[in-house]
Amino acid sequence: MSQGDVGGLLAKAQQMQERLVQLQQELARRSVEAQAGGGMVTVVATGDLRIRSVRIEPSLLESGDLDMLQDLVAAAVNAALAQAQRMVQEEMQKAAGMAGLPGLGNLTGGA
């Protein structure tokens, strides 16, 4: 491999790294929403796997059923995080494919 080949490879790797940083920043601004209990609990999660908001239907609080409330919140949080992870995985796989690196999906938990 000549120095030119190595230099080109390093430049391409630097560009890919910069693109991944941009993608991570973009995903952090995007969000997904999940619900549990027929919409009684709604959770919004971001692409950096953080919970942005939790909305609980007031009637659920009035019921006084703490166990059900806790279960619904946990279910909605888990569903929102799973959706956010899928979104990240899909976008990383797209970016890897555009860069000509189809195996990158394996590094992001993809197939």
ChimeraX attribute file (.defattr): number of C-alpha atoms within 10 A of each C-alpha:
attribute: neighborCount
match mode: 1-to-1
recipient: residues
	/A:1	5
	/A:2	7
	/A:3	8
	/A:4	9
	/A:5	10
	/A:6	11
	/A:7	11
	/A:8	12
	/A:9	12
	/A:10	12
	/A:11	12
	/A:12	13
	/A:13	13
	/A:14	12
	/A:15	13
	/A:16	17
	/A:17	12
	/A:18	12
	/A:19	14
	/A:20	16
	/A:21	12
	/A:22	12
	/A:23	17
	/A:24	17
	/A:25	13
	/A:26	12
	/A:27	19
	/A:28	17
	/A:29	11
	/A:30	15
	/A:31	20
	/A:32	20
	/A:33	20
	/A:34	21
	/A:35	22
	/A:36	21
	/A:37	16
	/A:38	8
	/A:39	14
	/A:40	18
	/A:41	22
	/A:42	23
	/A:43	25
	/A:44	23
	/A:45	26
	/A:46	23
	/A:47	24
	/A:48	18
	/A:49	19
	/A:50	15
	/A:51	17
	/A:52	12
	/A:53	12
	/A:54	16
	/A:55	13
	/A:56	17
	/A:57	12
	/A:58	10
	/A:59	9
	/A:60	16
	/A:61	13
	/A:62	8
	/A:63	10
	/A:64	10
	/A:65	10
	/A:66	11
	/A:67	8
	/A:68	14
	/A:69	19
	/A:70	10
	/A:71	13
	/A:72	22
	/A:73	21
	/A:74	15
	/A:75	18
	/A:76	23
	/A:77	25
	/A:78	17
	/A:79	21
	/A:80	26
	/A:81	24
	/A:82	16
	/A:83	21
	/A:84	26
	/A:85	20
	/A:86	15
	/A:87	18
	/A:88	24
	/A:89	20
	/A:90	15
	/A:91	18
	/A:92	23
	/A:93	23
	/A:94	16
	/A:95	19
	/A:96	17
	/A:97	14
	/A:98	11
	/A:99	15
	/A:100	10
	/A:101	13
	/A:102	13
	/A:103	13
	/A:104	18
	/A:105	19
	/A:106	12
	/A:107	11
	/A:108	15
	/A:109	13
	/A:110	14
	/A:111	10
